Amino acid sequence: MLKRNLHNDTGSAFVELALVTPLLLLTMIGAAELGRIAYYAIEVSNAARAAVAYGSQTTSTASDFTGMQNAAINDASSIASLTFPSPGVTNACVCQTANSGNGATTTTAQGSCASISITTCPTSTTTGVTNTIVEYVQASTQAQVSTMLHYPGIPRSFTLHGFAQMRVIQE
């Protein structure tokens, strides 16, 4: 006696493909979107680093705020919405007290470079303690990046932030 095959699997793979394809496409688009946002986040951070790299070259470039902004804009040329939120690009000076006896350093009296001088640094009567003025530059960047598609429950745009600070090379 012949046994008859009651189950016909013809076409079931096509039905499975039709059910899985939307999920696969959603996963691929989500991965591409995440990669795109990550790329822009790296660009915004690198723009801040480019600004402080330019400003930290000398004490004269540390006060060239336009040059630091241009360095950031040139570094992130693919981002049209790059801005410099407060404080933007700035420089600041600090008093650094070094003790040659134990190698310890402390930082005090932070402020603008015009308001800090060696005379405003704390004085010490201890032998081997020296005061120096150290200048820093810093840059804050941000950009507004929109998503390619609208996803329910996810914002249409993200604000990405970058920040960098570097010590100015002493001449």
trRosetta pair geometry for C-beta under 8 A, 3 or more apart (Angstrom, degrees):
i j d omega theta_ij theta_ji phi_ij phi_ji
5 8 7.2 103 125 -74 106 65
9 12 5.0 -63 -166 11 69 128
11 14 5.2 -51 -160 35 58 117
11 15 6.4 60 145 -22 78 100
12 15 5.6 -51 -151 35 40 112
12 16 6.4 41 151 -19 68 103
13 16 5.6 -52 -148 37 34 112
13 17 6.3 37 152 -20 65 105
14 17 5.6 -51 -146 36 32 113
14 18 6.4 34 153 -20 63 105
15 18 5.6 -53 -149 35 32 113
15 19 6.6 28 153 -16 64 106
16 19 5.8 -59 -150 38 32 109
16 20 6.1 16 159 -9 69 114
17 20 6.1 -64 -137 44 28 101
17 21 5.9 44 163 -42 66 105
18 21 6.2 -36 -137 13 24 118
19 22 7.8 -65 179 25 30 97
20 23 5.7 -67 -162 46 51 110
20 24 5.7 50 146 -25 82 110
21 24 5.6 -56 -141 38 31 113
21 25 6.2 30 161 -18 67 106
22 25 5.8 -55 -144 39 30 110
22 26 6.2 32 156 -20 65 107
23 26 5.7 -53 -145 37 31 112
23 27 6.3 32 155 -19 64 106
24 27 5.8 -55 -150 36 30 112
24 28 6.4 27 154 -16 64 107
25 28 5.7 -56 -145 38 32 110
25 29 6.2 28 158 -15 67 107
26 29 5.9 -55 -142 40 28 108
26 30 6.1 31 156 -20 63 110
27 30 5.7 -56 -146 38 27 113
27 31 6.4 28 156 -20 63 106
28 31 5.8 -53 -147 35 30 111
28 32 6.5 29 154 -17 64 106
29 32 5.7 -54 -148 38 33 111
29 33 6.2 34 152 -20 66 107
29 148 7.7 -128 -170 76 99 128
29 149 6.7 4 169 17 133 142
30 33 5.6 -54 -145 37 31 112
30 34 6.3 31 156 -18 65 106
30 151 7.9 77 -99 -97 91 149
31 34 5.8 -53 -145 37 30 111
31 35 6.3 31 154 -18 63 107
32 35 5.7 -56 -148 38 30 112
32 36 6.3 34 153 -22 64 106
32 148 7.7 -19 111 16 108 150
33 36 5.6 -54 -148 34 31 114
33 37 6.5 28 155 -15 65 105
33 147 5.9 21 -152 -149 124 95
33 148 5.9 -129 -100 21 96 106
33 149 7.4 -86 -82 33 135 91
34 37 5.9 -54 -146 38 31 108
34 38 6.3 32 154 -18 64 108
35 38 5.6 -55 -145 38 31 113
35 39 6.3 38 154 -25 64 103
36 39 5.6 -50 -150 30 30 115
36 40 6.7 25 154 -12 63 104
36 145 7.9 179 135 172 94 132
36 148 7.1 75 50 -31 167 112
37 40 5.9 -56 -150 39 33 108
37 41 6.4 37 150 -23 65 105
37 145 6.2 150 -121 109 73 143
37 147 7.7 -18 -66 -97 114 76
37 158 6.2 48 -141 40 119 150
37 160 7.7 174 -171 -71 79 127
38 41 5.5 -51 -147 34 33 114
38 42 6.5 33 154 -18 64 103
39 42 5.9 -57 -154 35 30 109
39 43 6.4 31 149 -20 65 107
40 43 5.3 -51 -145 36 37 116
40 44 6.4 38 156 -21 67 102
40 79 6.4 115 -143 -93 93 119
40 143 6.4 -122 174 90 109 135
40 145 4.7 102 123 -87 166 153
40 160 5.8 168 124 0 98 164
41 44 5.9 -52 -148 33 31 110
41 45 6.6 27 154 -13 63 107
41 160 4.8 -140 -102 -146 68 133
42 45 5.8 -58 -149 41 32 109
42 46 6.0 31 155 -18 67 110
43 46 5.7 -56 -142 40 28 110
43 47 6.4 37 155 -27 63 102
43 75 7.9 168 -165 130 73 85
43 76 4.8 110 166 -125 98 99
43 78 6.5 -88 -137 62 155 106
43 79 5.6 150 126 -30 135 127
43 143 7.7 -13 95 16 105 156
44 47 5.7 -47 -151 26 30 115
44 48 7.1 30 151 -15 60 100
44 76 6.6 59 -89 -113 40 152
44 79 6.8 91 -74 -72 77 176
44 82 7.0 -178 -114 -116 79 95
44 141 5.3 -170 -173 110 79 114
44 142 6.7 33 -160 -127 132 25
44 143 5.0 -137 -92 12 119 112
44 160 4.6 161 9 119 161 114
44 161 6.8 168 138 140 137 6
44 162 4.1 -171 136 -30 80 119
45 48 5.9 -53 -158 33 36 110
45 49 6.6 33 147 -16 67 106
45 141 7.7 -170 -85 61 23 119
45 162 4.0 -171 -92 -123 41 109
45 163 7.9 -32 -126 29 75 42
45 164 7.4 111 -172 -51 67 104
46 49 5.3 -53 -147 39 39 114
46 50 6.2 44 152 -24 69 101
46 75 5.8 -143 127 154 94 126
46 76 6.8 144 81 -69 92 94
46 162 7.4 -79 21 -139 34 151
47 50 5.6 -49 -147 32 32 113
47 51 6.6 36 152 -22 62 102
47 72 4.1 71 174 -165 89 85
47 73 7.3 61 -150 -62 119 25
47 75 4.9 169 -107 83 61 114
47 76 3.9 -31 -74 -22 124 125
47 79 7.5 -83 -48 47 146 135
47 82 6.1 -129 -168 -145 172 140
47 139 7.8 -124 123 132 71 135
47 141 4.8 120 92 -117 115 175
47 162 6.0 116 58 70 88 160
48 51 5.7 -52 -153 31 33 114
48 52 6.7 19 156 -7 66 105
48 72 6.5 34 -78 -120 30 121
48 139 4.4 179 -151 97 73 105
48 140 6.7 9 -116 -116 123 16
48 141 4.5 -140 -62 6 91 112
48 162 3.8 -167 -12 131 126 109
48 163 5.6 -122 -176 -116 163 8
48 164 4.0 151 132 3 99 103
49 52 6.1 -60 -147 43 33 100
49 53 6.0 38 154 -25 67 108
49 75 7.9 -150 70 162 78 168
49 139 7.9 -140 -42 58 18 125
49 162 7.7 -88 -16 173 75 124
49 164 4.6 156 -82 -86 54 162
50 53 5.5 -52 -142 35 30 115
50 54 6.5 32 157 -18 63 103
50 71 4.8 -159 141 145 96 96
50 72 5.4 154 77 -94 104 50
50 74 7.4 -139 149 71 149 84
50 75 3.7 -178 -15 -41 167 155
50 76 7.8 -166 26 -20 140 82
51 54 6.0 -58 -156 35 28 108
51 55 6.3 16 153 -10 64 113
51 68 4.2 66 -166 176 87 89
51 69 6.7 30 -120 -79 119 30
51 71 5.2 151 -97 79 48 107
51 72 4.0 -4 -57 -54 107 108
51 75 7.9 -114 -37 16 67 136
51 89 5.5 -120 172 -104 134 123
51 137 7.8 -140 131 141 83 119
51 139 3.7 94 88 -80 136 166
51 141 7.4 158 -5 -51 139 116
51 164 7.0 145 60 60 92 121
52 55 5.4 -57 -138 46 38 109
52 56 5.7 37 162 -26 71 110
52 68 7.2 44 -70 -147 34 118
52 137 5.0 167 -134 100 79 103
52 138 6.4 2 -93 -116 122 27
52 139 5.2 -139 -45 3 88 109
52 164 4.5 -136 8 113 138 112
52 165 6.4 -166 -120 -125 155 15
52 166 4.2 130 155 14 120 114
53 56 6.2 -54 -137 34 23 108
53 57 7.8 49 155 -48 52 87
53 71 7.2 -149 66 157 87 145
53 166 6.9 71 -76 13 45 168
54 57 6.5 -38 -174 -13 35 113
54 61 6.1 -129 152 172 69 126
54 64 7.8 -91 139 84 106 113
54 67 5.9 -150 150 135 132 96
54 68 5.3 177 81 -106 118 61
54 71 3.9 -159 -25 -46 149 166
55 61 5.4 -169 -135 133 36 88
55 62 5.0 83 176 -113 87 48
55 64 6.9 -163 -110 59 77 81
55 67 7.5 144 -79 92 73 99
55 68 4.5 10 -55 -90 111 122
55 71 8.0 -147 -28 34 76 147
55 89 6.9 179 -56 -174 149 116
55 91 6.9 -157 174 -78 130 104
55 137 3.7 -173 117 179 132 171
55 139 7.5 156 7 -46 139 111
55 166 7.4 137 77 64 94 110
55 168 7.1 -73 137 -96 78 98
56 61 7.5 -41 37 95 16 114
56 62 6.8 58 -96 -87 33 92
56 137 5.5 -138 -65 31 74 121
56 166 4.3 -60 -65 111 147 120
56 167 6.5 76 -142 88 120 35
56 168 5.0 -146 -140 -106 62 50
56 169 6.1 92 156 -13 77 80
57 61 4.6 28 54 45 102 151
57 168 7.8 -27 49 -150 26 77
57 169 6.3 -28 -175 26 24 121
58 61 5.0 92 51 12 79 97
58 62 7.0 -126 98 -13 44 88
58 168 7.3 24 149 -175 12 103
58 169 6.4 -42 -87 68 41 101
58 171 6.0 43 -146 -64 89 115
59 62 5.3 -45 -148 24 37 122
59 63 7.4 22 159 -7 62 100
59 135 6.2 91 -116 45 88 162
59 168 6.0 91 -88 152 58 141
59 170 7.7 40 -51 -128 106 44
59 171 5.9 -86 0 -6 108 117
60 63 6.6 -65 -161 40 34 97
60 64 6.8 40 143 -30 65 108
61 64 5.0 -50 -145 26 47 120
61 67 6.3 -90 -149 92 83 145
61 68 7.7 121 167 -60 83 90
62 91 4.7 83 163 -104 98 147
62 113 7.9 91 121 -39 126 158
62 135 5.7 46 179 143 168 132
62 137 5.1 -143 -139 -64 84 117
62 168 4.6 -14 -78 -104 138 142
63 91 6.1 -74 -81 14 60 146
63 113 7.7 -99 -78 49 109 146
64 67 3.8 10 137 24 118 123
64 68 6.4 139 99 -21 73 83
65 68 5.6 -52 -147 36 36 112
65 69 6.4 36 154 -18 67 104
65 88 7.5 50 -166 125 120 117
65 89 4.9 154 -147 93 84 112
65 90 7.4 10 -107 -89 117 38
66 69 5.8 -54 -148 38 32 110
66 70 6.3 32 153 -19 65 106
67 70 5.6 -53 -145 37 31 112
67 71 6.4 36 153 -23 64 102
68 71 5.6 -50 -149 32 32 113
68 72 6.7 31 152 -17 63 104
68 89 4.3 161 101 -168 133 155
68 137 6.9 -151 -106 178 149 135
68 139 6.2 -155 161 -85 121 124
69 72 5.7 -55 -152 36 34 111
69 73 6.3 32 152 -18 67 107
69 84 6.2 -68 -116 -43 106 149
69 88 7.6 -15 -85 179 110 107
69 89 5.7 -135 -59 2 79 142
70 73 5.6 -53 -142 39 34 111
70 74 6.1 33 158 -18 67 107
71 74 5.9 -55 -144 39 28 109
71 75 6.3 29 155 -21 62 108
72 75 5.7 -56 -147 35 30 111
72 76 6.4 -8 165 15 66 107
72 82 6.9 -169 137 159 102 139
72 84 7.5 104 80 -79 157 109
72 89 7.6 -156 -14 -66 138 127
72 139 6.3 -173 -72 178 138 149
72 141 5.9 -167 -172 -85 138 133
73 76 6.6 -74 -141 57 26 83
73 77 7.1 66 153 -86 60 62
73 82 6.2 173 -109 84 68 137
74 77 6.1 -1 -158 -59 35 101
76 79 4.5 -25 159 33 108 113
76 82 5.1 119 96 -74 133 150
76 141 7.5 136 1 178 156 152
76 143 7.5 -139 160 -56 147 143
79 82 4.7 89 108 -47 112 100
79 143 4.9 -45 -180 -125 134 155
79 145 7.8 -60 -131 -80 107 99
81 143 4.8 112 92 -155 92 81
81 144 4.8 -85 149 45 151 81
81 145 7.4 -171 56 -67 134 54
82 141 6.1 -20 -163 -167 96 111
82 142 7.6 148 -150 79 51 35
82 143 5.0 -32 -91 -83 56 106
83 141 7.3 144 77 -158 40 60
83 142 5.6 -27 65 67 88 84
83 143 7.0 150 15 -87 73 51
84 88 3.8 60 147 -131 114 86
84 89 6.1 -48 -154 -17 142 81
84 139 7.3 -70 -132 -164 107 84
84 140 6.3 108 -162 81 66 73
84 141 6.1 -39 -99 -103 62 58
84 142 7.8 151 -99 22 17 78
85 88 6.8 -163 83 -68 23 64
85 140 5.5 -73 64 122 80 122
85 141 7.9 123 15 -148 80 12
85 142 5.2 29 -14 7 115 129
85 161 7.8 -45 26 -123 134 100
86 140 7.5 0 98 66 21 146
87 90 4.9 -35 143 -13 121 136
87 138 7.3 50 81 92 121 113
87 140 6.2 107 54 9 63 127
88 139 7.3 -31 157 -142 43 62
88 140 6.1 -79 -87 51 15 93
89 137 7.2 4 -172 -178 86 100
89 138 7.3 -177 -143 93 47 47
89 139 4.6 -3 -101 -107 82 86
89 140 7.7 -151 -62 27 46 61
90 137 7.2 177 94 -151 40 60
90 138 5.8 -9 61 58 82 87
91 112 7.9 79 90 -146 73 64
91 113 5.9 -9 115 -21 110 124
91 135 6.0 5 179 -176 114 102
91 136 6.6 165 -157 87 65 46
91 137 4.8 -34 -99 -98 82 71
91 138 7.6 153 -98 15 34 68
91 168 7.2 25 -142 -46 119 134
92 110 6.1 20 164 -173 123 93
92 111 6.8 -174 -157 109 91 12
92 112 6.6 -75 -121 -99 64 36
92 113 7.0 -178 -154 -44 21 78
92 135 7.4 162 86 -153 35 59
92 136 5.3 -15 62 61 83 97
92 138 7.1 2 8 4 108 112
93 110 7.5 170 90 -147 43 52
93 111 6.7 -24 62 72 80 60
93 112 7.0 29 21 144 94 23
93 113 4.1 104 -25 -100 123 69
93 116 4.5 -157 95 59 119 134
93 133 5.4 -3 -173 -175 120 101
93 134 6.8 151 -156 77 65 41
93 135 5.0 -31 -97 -98 81 70
93 136 7.5 170 -89 18 31 72
94 107 4.9 8 158 -166 137 105
94 108 7.2 138 -174 65 90 25
94 109 6.6 137 -155 81 56 65
94 110 4.8 -17 -100 -98 92 75
94 116 7.3 -59 -100 -178 14 171
94 133 7.5 153 75 -156 35 56
94 134 5.3 -22 62 62 87 93
94 136 7.1 26 -2 -5 106 113
95 107 7.0 144 79 -157 54 53
95 108 5.1 -30 70 71 108 76
95 109 4.2 38 7 52 118 116
95 116 6.5 -145 -48 -169 87 124
95 118 8.0 123 -119 -122 103 41
95 120 7.0 -141 -59 99 133 81
95 121 3.7 160 -140 -113 137 96
95 122 6.9 137 122 11 151 73
95 131 5.8 -21 -167 -161 101 106
95 132 7.6 144 -157 74 54 36
95 133 6.5 -37 -99 -100 55 60
95 134 7.9 132 -126 18 8 83
96 105 5.7 2 -178 -175 100 113
96 106 7.4 165 -154 82 55 39
96 107 5.3 -21 -101 -100 74 75
96 131 7.2 144 75 -156 45 54
96 132 5.2 -24 63 66 96 86
96 133 7.6 146 16 -114 83 12
96 134 4.8 40 -14 -10 127 123
97 105 6.7 159 80 -155 49 60
97 106 5.0 -10 56 58 102 88
97 107 7.8 -171 18 -79 73 27
97 108 6.9 14 -7 14 112 107
97 121 6.9 153 -70 179 94 116
97 122 6.6 -37 -63 62 142 101
97 124 6.9 100 -155 -16 133 137
97 129 6.1 3 -177 -174 100 101
97 130 7.3 167 -152 84 55 38
97 131 5.4 -24 -99 -98 73 72
98 104 7.7 171 -150 92 49 44
98 105 4.8 -17 -100 -102 72 91
98 129 7.1 166 83 -151 44 53
98 130 5.3 -14 58 60 94 87
98 131 8.0 174 18 -85 72 25
98 132 7.0 14 -2 8 112 109
99 102 5.4 9 109 43 121 82
99 103 7.0 -35 83 21 79 12
99 104 4.9 10 42 56 115 83
99 105 7.4 -162 16 -77 72 44
99 126 7.1 -13 -123 112 106 136
99 128 6.0 60 -164 117 61 100
99 129 5.2 -18 -100 -98 72 80
100 103 7.4 30 -148 -76 28 47
100 128 4.0 -118 50 -171 97 103
100 129 7.6 -144 9 -72 77 32
100 130 7.3 48 -31 0 103 104
101 126 7.8 -88 2 158 137 117
101 127 7.7 88 -52 92 121 77
101 128 4.7 107 -35 98 89 155
107 110 7.3 41 152 -62 103 98
107 134 7.6 -66 -120 45 108 130
108 121 7.2 116 76 -146 104 69
108 122 5.9 17 77 -7 153 116
109 116 5.8 134 139 -125 109 116
109 120 5.7 155 -165 130 150 101
109 121 6.0 -139 32 -105 151 53
109 122 7.2 -178 -28 -24 121 81
110 116 7.8 -49 -155 -68 18 147
111 115 4.7 -64 128 77 132 121
111 116 5.2 148 63 -45 101 108
112 115 4.9 76 63 12 87 103
112 116 7.2 172 81 -3 42 92
113 116 6.4 -67 -136 44 33 97
113 133 7.8 97 -139 170 83 127
113 135 5.9 20 -97 -114 126 109
115 120 7.5 31 145 -27 68 174
116 120 5.4 -120 -142 68 57 136
116 121 7.7 68 -173 -58 95 77
116 133 6.2 148 123 -130 109 115
117 120 5.4 97 51 7 64 98
117 121 7.8 -108 105 -15 42 85
117 133 7.1 -45 -140 -71 30 141
118 121 5.6 -41 -159 12 43 118
118 131 5.9 129 -148 104 82 119
118 132 8.0 -24 -104 -120 96 26
118 133 6.4 -96 -67 -36 69 106
121 131 4.0 131 126 -168 155 145
121 133 7.5 -128 -56 -72 125 76
122 131 7.4 176 60 -96 56 132
123 131 7.9 -66 -101 -31 45 142
124 129 4.3 -35 87 96 142 151
124 131 7.9 150 14 -47 103 103
126 129 4.6 68 79 -12 99 127
134 167 6.4 -38 177 -143 109 108
134 168 7.9 160 178 45 62 84
134 170 7.7 -69 -122 -68 66 117
135 167 7.4 113 83 -163 51 62
135 168 4.1 -21 93 34 101 131
135 170 7.8 137 29 -87 96 77
136 165 5.8 14 174 -177 121 99
136 166 6.8 163 -155 84 77 31
136 167 5.6 -49 -101 -102 77 50
136 168 6.5 -153 -95 -12 20 86
137 165 7.2 178 91 -148 43 56
137 166 5.9 -13 59 61 85 81
137 168 6.0 89 -17 -65 97 97
138 163 7.2 0 -176 -171 102 84
138 164 6.7 -179 -148 93 61 49
138 165 4.1 -14 -101 -101 97 85
138 166 7.7 157 -85 17 54 58
139 162 7.7 -5 112 112 93 97
139 163 7.2 176 89 -145 54 44
139 164 5.5 2 52 54 92 89
139 165 7.9 -178 20 -76 58 49
140 161 7.3 -25 -168 -165 88 95
140 162 7.2 154 -160 85 42 59
140 163 5.3 -5 -107 -103 71 83
141 161 7.2 147 85 -161 55 47
141 162 4.1 -5 59 58 101 108
141 163 7.6 -165 25 -68 68 41
142 159 5.9 6 -176 -180 116 94
142 160 6.4 163 -153 84 63 50
142 161 4.9 -18 -99 -102 92 64
142 162 7.1 -170 -73 20 44 72
143 159 7.5 169 84 -152 35 54
143 160 5.2 -11 58 56 84 100
144 157 5.6 17 -180 169 92 130
144 158 7.5 163 -154 82 51 38
144 159 5.6 -26 -99 -99 68 72
144 160 7.9 179 -86 17 20 76
145 157 6.4 164 85 -157 37 79
145 158 5.3 -18 63 60 91 87
145 159 7.9 160 19 -94 72 23
145 160 6.0 26 1 -9 118 117
146 156 5.9 -10 -147 150 89 81
146 157 4.4 -41 -96 -95 65 94
147 150 7.0 126 85 -89 121 37
147 151 6.8 -77 144 3 162 99
147 154 7.0 70 -49 121 163 116
147 155 7.8 145 -15 102 121 58
147 156 5.8 -122 29 -160 102 45
147 157 6.9 -137 -5 -80 73 41
147 158 7.7 78 -50 -11 84 96
150 156 6.0 -22 -111 -102 86 96
151 154 4.1 14 82 40 111 123
155 158 6.5 121 87 -71 122 67
